């Protein structure tokens, strides 16, 4: 079963939220994740920013746990660049 979604961006109210394409239902959603970037029907990045901050918060907590286990600072920096900074920089130019 394939996932088919559509995001409709308009200033008008939408009366129908399910499209039919051949025998397959296409569900209309308010946001969808594509290649790691959450796209929203309002053309804002609030949902994407919230997802990125939540993920980075979890990874910073992991760094705290590693620091409490006496992992050297240089290795903590490597883990930070690999896990948190890479996520923050992904799709930044978009």
DRENPA-3360 file (N, C-alpha, C; in nm, 2 decimals, always signed):
BEGIN
1 = XXXXXXXX = +0.09/-0.12/+0.00/+0.00/+0.00/+0.00/+0.09/+0.12/+0.00 ~ +0.07/+0.21/-0.09/+0.15/+0.33/-0.10/+0.08/+0.45/-0.02 ~ +0.17/+0.54/+0.02/+0.12/+0.65/+0.09/+0.10/+0.77/-0.01 ~ -0.02/+0.82/-0.02/-0.04/+0.93/-0.11/-0.11/+1.04/-0.03 ~ -0.04/+1.15/-0.03/-0.09/+1.27/+0.04/-0.09/+1.39/-0.06 ~ -0.17/+1.48/-0.03/-0.17/+1.61/-0.10/-0.18/+1.72/+0.00 ~ -0.10/+1.83/-0.03/-0.11/+1.95/+0.05/-0.16/+2.06/-0.04 ~ -0.27/+2.12/+0.00/-0.33/+2.23/-0.08/-0.31/+2.36/+0.00;
9 = XXXXXXXX = -0.25/+2.46/-0.07/-0.22/+2.59/-0.01/-0.31/+2.69/-0.08 ~ -0.40/+2.75/-0.01/-0.49/+2.85/-0.06/-0.54/+2.94/+0.05 ~ -0.59/+3.05/+0.01/-0.66/+3.14/+0.11/-0.81/+3.11/+0.12 ~ -0.85/+3.02/+0.03/-1.00/+2.99/+0.03/-1.02/+2.87/+0.12 ~ -1.14/+2.85/+0.16/-1.18/+2.73/+0.24/-1.20/+2.61/+0.15 ~ -1.15/+2.50/+0.20/-1.16/+2.37/+0.12/-1.28/+2.30/+0.17 ~ -1.37/+2.25/+0.08/-1.49/+2.18/+0.13/-1.47/+2.03/+0.12 ~ -1.38/+1.98/+0.04/-1.36/+1.84/+0.03/-1.21/+1.80/+0.06;
17 = XXXXXXXX = -1.19/+1.71/+0.15/-1.06/+1.68/+0.19/-1.00/+1.54/+0.14 ~ -1.07/+1.47/+0.06/-1.02/+1.34/+0.01/-1.04/+1.34/-0.14 ~ -0.94/+1.32/-0.22/-0.94/+1.31/-0.36/-0.93/+1.16/-0.40 ~ -0.99/+1.13/-0.51/-0.98/+1.00/-0.57/-0.90/+1.00/-0.69 ~ -0.79/+0.92/-0.70/-0.71/+0.91/-0.82/-0.71/+0.76/-0.86 ~ -0.79/+0.74/-0.97/-0.81/+0.60/-1.01/-0.88/+0.53/-0.89 ~ -0.85/+0.41/-0.85/-0.91/+0.35/-0.74/-0.85/+0.38/-0.60 ~ -0.75/+0.46/-0.60/-0.67/+0.49/-0.48/-0.71/+0.62/-0.42;
25 = XXXXXXXX = -0.73/+0.62/-0.28/-0.77/+0.74/-0.21/-0.64/+0.82/-0.19 ~ -0.65/+0.95/-0.21/-0.55/+1.05/-0.18/-0.60/+1.14/-0.07 ~ -0.53/+1.13/+0.04/-0.58/+1.20/+0.16/-0.51/+1.34/+0.16 ~ -0.59/+1.44/+0.20/-0.53/+1.57/+0.21/-0.49/+1.59/+0.36 ~ -0.37/+1.64/+0.37/-0.31/+1.66/+0.51/-0.27/+1.81/+0.52 ~ -0.25/+1.85/+0.64/-0.21/+1.99/+0.67/-0.06/+2.00/+0.67 ~ +0.01/+1.89/+0.69/+0.16/+1.89/+0.68/+0.21/+1.75/+0.64 ~ +0.32/+1.75/+0.58/+0.38/+1.62/+0.54/+0.53/+1.63/+0.54;
33 = XXXXXXXX = +0.60/+1.52/+0.57/+0.74/+1.52/+0.57/+0.80/+1.46/+0.44 ~ +0.88/+1.54/+0.38/+0.94/+1.50/+0.25/+1.09/+1.53/+0.26 ~ +1.17/+1.42/+0.25/+1.32/+1.42/+0.26/+1.36/+1.49/+0.39 ~ +1.30/+1.46/+0.50/+1.34/+1.51/+0.63/+1.29/+1.66/+0.66 ~ +1.22/+1.72/+0.56/+1.17/+1.86/+0.59/+1.02/+1.85/+0.59 ~ +0.96/+1.90/+0.70/+0.82/+1.90/+0.72/+0.76/+2.02/+0.64 ~ +0.68/+1.99/+0.54/+0.62/+2.10/+0.46/+0.48/+2.12/+0.52 ~ +0.43/+2.24/+0.53/+0.30/+2.28/+0.59/+0.22/+2.35/+0.48;
41 = XXXXXXXX = +0.09/+2.33/+0.49/+0.00/+2.40/+0.40/-0.01/+2.55/+0.41 ~ +0.04/+2.60/+0.52/+0.04/+2.75/+0.55/+0.17/+2.81/+0.50 ~ +0.26/+2.73/+0.44/+0.39/+2.77/+0.40/+0.47/+2.83/+0.51 ~ +0.46/+2.78/+0.63/+0.54/+2.82/+0.75/+0.62/+2.70/+0.79 ~ +0.72/+2.72/+0.87/+0.80/+2.61/+0.91/+0.80/+2.59/+1.06 ~ +0.69/+2.62/+1.12/+0.67/+2.60/+1.27/+0.68/+2.45/+1.30 ~ +0.61/+2.37/+1.23/+0.61/+2.23/+1.26/+0.75/+2.17/+1.24 ~ +0.81/+2.21/+1.13/+0.95/+2.16/+1.10/+1.04/+2.20/+1.21;
49 = XXXXXXXX = +1.04/+2.33/+1.25/+1.13/+2.38/+1.35/+1.10/+2.31/+1.48 ~ +0.98/+2.28/+1.52/+0.95/+2.21/+1.64/+1.01/+2.06/+1.64 ~ +0.99/+2.00/+1.52/+1.05/+1.86/+1.51/+1.20/+1.86/+1.52 ~ +1.27/+1.96/+1.46/+1.41/+1.97/+1.46/+1.46/+2.00/+1.60 ~ +1.39/+2.09/+1.67/+1.43/+2.13/+1.81/+1.41/+2.01/+1.90 ~ +1.30/+1.94/+1.88/+1.28/+1.82/+1.97/+1.39/+1.71/+1.95 ~ +1.42/+1.69/+1.82/+1.53/+1.59/+1.80/+1.66/+1.64/+1.85 ~ +1.70/+1.76/+1.83/+1.82/+1.81/+1.88/+1.83/+1.81/+2.04;
57 = XXXXXXXX = +1.71/+1.84/+2.10/+1.70/+1.84/+2.24/+1.73/+1.69/+2.30 ~ +1.68/+1.59/+2.23/+1.71/+1.46/+2.27/+1.86/+1.42/+2.25 ~ +1.92/+1.47/+2.14/+2.06/+1.45/+2.12/+2.15/+1.52/+2.21 ~ +2.11/+1.64/+2.26/+2.19/+1.71/+2.36/+2.18/+1.64/+2.49 ~ +2.06/+1.58/+2.52/+2.05/+1.50/+2.64/+2.14/+1.38/+2.64 ~ +2.15/+1.32/+2.52/+2.25/+1.21/+2.50/+2.39/+1.25/+2.53 ~ +2.43/+1.37/+2.48/+2.56/+1.43/+2.51/+2.58/+1.45/+2.66 ~ +2.48/+1.49/+2.73/+2.49/+1.51/+2.87/+2.52/+1.37/+2.94;
65 = XXXXXXXX = +2.44/+1.27/+2.90/+2.47/+1.13/+2.95/+2.61/+1.09/+2.92 ~ +2.66/+1.11/+2.80/+2.79/+1.07/+2.77/+2.90/+1.15/+2.85 ~ +2.87/+1.28/+2.87/+2.96/+1.36/+2.96/+2.96/+1.30/+3.10 ~ +2.85/+1.26/+3.15/+2.84/+1.21/+3.29/+2.92/+1.07/+3.30 ~ +2.94/+1.01/+3.18/+3.01/+0.88/+3.18/+3.16/+0.91/+3.15 ~ +3.20/+1.03/+3.16/+3.34/+1.08/+3.15/+3.40/+1.05/+3.01 ~ +3.32/+1.08/+2.91/+3.37/+1.07/+2.77/+3.45/+1.20/+2.75 ~ +3.57/+1.19/+2.69/+3.65/+1.31/+2.66/+3.58/+1.41/+2.58;
73 = XXXXXXXX = +3.61/+1.54/+2.60/+3.55/+1.65/+2.54/+3.56/+1.64/+2.39 ~ +3.68/+1.60/+2.34/+3.70/+1.59/+2.19/+3.60/+1.49/+2.13 ~ +3.58/+1.38/+2.19/+3.48/+1.28/+2.14/+3.34/+1.33/+2.15 ~ +3.31/+1.41/+2.26/+3.18/+1.47/+2.27/+3.15/+1.57/+2.16 ~ +3.26/+1.64/+2.12/+3.24/+1.74/+2.01/+3.22/+1.66/+1.88 ~ +3.28/+1.55/+1.86/+3.26/+1.47/+1.74/+3.12/+1.42/+1.73 ~ +3.07/+1.37/+1.85/+2.93/+1.32/+1.86/+2.83/+1.44/+1.83 ~ +2.86/+1.55/+1.89/+2.77/+1.67/+1.87/+2.76/+1.71/+1.72;
81 = XXXXXXXX = +2.88/+1.71/+1.65/+2.88/+1.75/+1.51/+2.80/+1.64/+1.43 ~ +2.82/+1.52/+1.46/+2.76/+1.41/+1.39/+2.61/+1.40/+1.41 ~ +2.56/+1.42/+1.53/+2.42/+1.40/+1.56/+2.34/+1.53/+1.57 ~ +2.39/+1.63/+1.62/+2.30/+1.75/+1.64/+2.33/+1.86/+1.53 ~ +2.45/+1.89/+1.51/+2.49/+2.00/+1.42/+2.45/+1.96/+1.27 ~ +2.47/+1.83/+1.24/+2.43/+1.79/+1.10/+2.28/+1.80/+1.08 ~ +2.20/+1.77/+1.19/+2.06/+1.79/+1.17/+2.02/+1.93/+1.16 ~ +2.08/+2.02/+1.23/+2.05/+2.16/+1.22/+2.09/+2.22/+1.09;
89 = XXXXXX = +2.20/+2.17/+1.03/+2.24/+2.22/+0.90/+2.17/+2.16/+0.78 ~ +2.10/+2.05/+0.80/+2.03/+1.98/+0.69/+1.92/+2.07/+0.63 ~ +1.92/+2.09/+0.50/+1.83/+2.17/+0.43/+1.82/+2.32/+0.48 ~ +1.93/+2.36/+0.53/+1.94/+2.50/+0.58/+1.93/+2.60/+0.47 ~ +1.99/+2.58/+0.35/+1.99/+2.68/+0.25/+1.85/+2.69/+0.18 ~ +1.76/+2.60/+0.21/+1.63/+2.60/+0.14/+1.55/+2.72/+0.19;
% end
